[in-house]
Amino acid sequence: MTLPGDGNTIPFPRLRPDTDTLGGRIWRARDALGLSLCDLAARLHLPEDLVSGWERDRAEPPVDALSTLAGVLSVSPDWLAAGIGKAPAEPVTPEEQTRLWLKLARVRELHAETTRAIAALESEITRLARRGRA
């Protein structure tokens, strides 16, 4: 017989809910897709001011609209409604892209420098090995 704590339990990851408001999650999901408020409202076939009210937490979408909204925003209804689950990826800014390209260029420089150092070391070892045989 096994008792709790005998190593027979399955560890479940602790899920930290997204603490943003419903409106904040709607905005973040819309932003991650690069949609304007007008675009989102058009996809939902709803007035822009209604969707804007949801984003600003002035009103909440009806329960049946949450599923549709989640589908349009490509997020899970659980994340949208309660912040449980995976949030949409944040868009990459042009500054972040530039920073990453600069890092890549530096790594390439270091790679080339390392390649030259290895070649020089191999030559030195070969030279010393030949001298030792003579």
VOPAGU-2260 file (C-alpha; in pm, 1 decimal, decimal comma):
REM VOPAGU-2260
SITE   aa  ch    i         X         Y         Z
SITE  MET   A    0       0,0       0,0       0,0
SITE  THR   A    1     126,3     346,1     -79,9
SITE  LEU   A    2      55,9     650,7     123,7
SITE  PRO   A    3      49,6    1013,0      12,6
SITE  GLY   A    4     398,1    1152,3      14,3
SITE  ASP   A    5     560,6     818,3     -71,6
SITE  GLY   A    6     668,6     952,4    -410,0
SITE  ASN   A    7     354,5     828,0    -581,4
SITE  THR   A    8     199,3    1165,2    -646,9
SITE  ILE   A    9     197,2    1335,5    -981,5
SITE  PRO   A   10     337,5    1688,8    -963,7
SITE  PHE   A   11     116,4    1936,1   -1144,7
SITE  PRO   A   12     261,3    2268,7   -1246,2
SITE  ARG   A   13     124,6    2558,5   -1052,7
SITE  LEU   A   14     -69,9    2779,3   -1283,0
SITE  ARG   A   15     -48,5    3144,7   -1201,6
SITE  PRO   A   16    -346,3    3323,6   -1342,5
SITE  ASP   A   17    -287,8    3633,7   -1549,8
SITE  THR   A   18    -378,2    3913,7   -1311,3
SITE  ASP   A   19    -468,3    4161,6   -1583,1
SITE  THR   A   20    -831,1    4263,8   -1618,9
SITE  LEU   A   21   -1059,4    4112,2   -1882,5
SITE  GLY   A   22   -1030,7    4434,0   -2080,5
SITE  GLY   A   23    -652,5    4425,5   -2053,3
SITE  ARG   A   24    -643,1    4067,6   -2179,6
SITE  ILE   A   25    -871,4    4156,7   -2472,2
SITE  TRP   A   26    -640,6    4447,2   -2560,3
SITE  ARG   A   27    -322,9    4235,9   -2530,5
SITE  ALA   A   28    -465,0    3959,2   -2748,6
SITE  ARG   A   29    -580,5    4211,3   -3009,6
SITE  ASP   A   30    -240,6    4383,9   -3000,6
SITE  ALA   A   31     -56,3    4051,8   -3037,9
SITE  LEU   A   32    -248,1    3992,2   -3361,2
SITE  GLY   A   33    -183,2    4345,4   -3483,6
SITE  LEU   A   34    -555,5    4418,6   -3509,5
SITE  SER   A   35    -699,5    4764,0   -3469,4
SITE  LEU   A   36   -1004,7    4810,8   -3252,1
SITE  CYS   A   37   -1201,7    4875,1   -3571,0
SITE  ASP   A   38   -1076,7    4545,9   -3721,2
SITE  LEU   A   39   -1176,1    4348,4   -3412,7
SITE  ALA   A   40   -1521,0    4504,1   -3399,0
SITE  ALA   A   41   -1571,5    4431,2   -3769,5
SITE  ARG   A   42   -1471,1    4065,7   -3723,9
SITE  LEU   A   43   -1719,0    4038,4   -3437,0
SITE  HIS   A   44   -1989,3    4222,6   -3634,4
SITE  LEU   A   45   -2031,7    4458,8   -3338,9
SITE  PRO   A   46   -2008,5    4835,7   -3291,9
SITE  GLU   A   47   -1658,3    4962,5   -3220,5
SITE  ASP   A   48   -1770,0    5156,6   -2912,6
SITE  LEU   A   49   -1908,2    4835,1   -2758,1
SITE  VAL   A   50   -1578,4    4648,5   -2803,4
SITE  SER   A   51   -1388,8    4955,5   -2682,5
SITE  GLY   A   52   -1598,6    4949,3   -2364,6
SITE  TRP   A   53   -1493,0    4588,6   -2306,5
SITE  GLU   A   54   -1125,5    4677,6   -2346,7
SITE  ARG   A   55   -1156,8    4970,5   -2108,2
SITE  ASP   A   56   -1340,2    4754,5   -1852,3
SITE  ARG   A   57   -1648,8    4974,0   -1874,7
SITE  ALA   A   58   -1859,7    4669,5   -1965,2
SITE  GLU   A   59   -1814,9    4294,8   -1996,8
SITE  PRO   A   60   -1902,9    4087,0   -2299,4
SITE  PRO   A   61   -2190,6    3844,0   -2250,6
SITE  VAL   A   62   -2083,9    3489,4   -2164,4
SITE  ASP   A   63   -2181,2    3356,0   -2506,7
SITE  ALA   A   64   -1971,4    3627,7   -2674,7
SITE  LEU   A   65   -1656,0    3528,8   -2482,1
SITE  SER   A   66   -1614,9    3209,7   -2683,2
SITE  THR   A   67   -1652,5    3394,8   -3012,2
SITE  LEU   A   68   -1418,2    3668,9   -2893,5
SITE  ALA   A   69   -1158,9    3409,5   -2785,9
SITE  GLY   A   70   -1181,1    3243,0   -3127,1
SITE  VAL   A   71   -1134,5    3568,6   -3315,0
SITE  LEU   A   72    -840,4    3659,4   -3090,3
SITE  SER   A   73    -684,7    3308,2   -3114,7
SITE  VAL   A   74    -672,8    3261,0   -2736,8
SITE  SER   A   75    -843,3    3014,7   -2505,8
SITE  PRO   A   76   -1171,6    3120,2   -2347,3
SITE  ASP   A   77   -1022,9    3030,5   -2006,4
SITE  TRP   A   78    -734,7    3272,3   -2053,2
SITE  LEU   A   79    -960,1    3544,8   -2182,4
SITE  ALA   A   80   -1220,2    3512,0   -1905,6
SITE  ALA   A   81   -1003,0    3428,3   -1605,5
SITE  GLY   A   82    -639,6    3459,5   -1709,6
SITE  ILE   A   83    -583,1    3084,7   -1680,1
SITE  GLY   A   84    -357,1    2927,7   -1939,5
SITE  LYS   A   85    -119,1    3058,6   -2199,7
SITE  ALA   A   86    -122,8    3424,6   -2294,2
SITE  PRO   A   87     -64,6    3532,7   -2653,4
SITE  ALA   A   88     291,0    3612,5   -2751,8
SITE  GLU   A   89     391,5    3974,4   -2728,2
SITE  PRO   A   90     473,0    4137,5   -3061,8
SITE  VAL   A   91     841,7    4202,2   -3125,4
SITE  THR   A   92     925,0    4571,0   -3146,3
SITE  PRO   A   93    1159,9    4709,9   -3413,1
SITE  GLU   A   94    1404,8    4800,2   -3133,9
SITE  GLU   A   95    1406,2    4439,3   -3011,2
SITE  GLN   A   96    1464,2    4314,1   -3366,5
SITE  THR   A   97    1756,9    4554,8   -3409,8
SITE  ARG   A   98    1903,5    4448,9   -3075,3
SITE  LEU   A   99    1879,0    4081,1   -3174,0
SITE  TRP   A  100    2040,4    4142,0   -3515,0
SITE  LEU   A  101    2328,3    4322,5   -3344,0
SITE  LYS   A  102    2371,4    4032,2   -3101,1
SITE  LEU   A  103    2373,7    3788,5   -3392,3
SITE  ALA   A  104    2640,0    3993,7   -3570,8
SITE  ARG   A  105    2853,7    3991,5   -3254,0
SITE  VAL   A  106    2817,4    3613,1   -3216,8
SITE  ARG   A  107    2923,4    3570,7   -3580,5
SITE  GLU   A  108    3230,2    3789,1   -3516,2
SITE  LEU   A  109    3316,9    3579,3   -3211,1
SITE  HIS   A  110    3268,6    3260,8   -3415,0
SITE  ALA   A  111    3506,8    3384,8   -3684,2
SITE  GLU   A  112    3760,6    3490,7   -3418,9
SITE  THR   A  113    3735,8    3149,3   -3251,8
SITE  THR   A  114    3782,2    2975,3   -3587,8
SITE  ARG   A  115    4100,8    3177,0   -3650,5
SITE  ALA   A  116    4227,6    3099,6   -3298,0
SITE  ILE   A  117    4166,9    2727,4   -3345,3
SITE  ALA   A  118    4348,2    2730,1   -3679,0
SITE  ALA   A  119    4643,3    2914,4   -3523,4
SITE  LEU   A  120    4654,2    2669,6   -3232,1
SITE  GLU   A  121    4644,4    2369,7   -3468,7
SITE  SER   A  122    4933,5    2518,9   -3668,5
SITE  GLU   A  123    5135,7    2573,7   -3351,5
SITE  ILE   A  124    5072,2    2217,3   -3230,8
SITE  THR   A  125    5168,7    2078,3   -3572,9
SITE  ARG   A  126    5486,9    2289,5   -3575,6
SITE  LEU   A  127    5583,8    2173,2   -3225,7
SITE  ALA   A  128    5507,7    1810,4   -3311,8
SITE  ARG   A  129    5733,6    1829,4   -3617,5
SITE  ARG   A  130    6009,3    1992,2   -3414,4
SITE  GLY   A  131    5983,3    1715,8   -3154,4
SITE  ARG   A  132    6031,2    1446,0   -3420,3
SITE  ALA   A  133    6339,8    1604,8   -3568,7
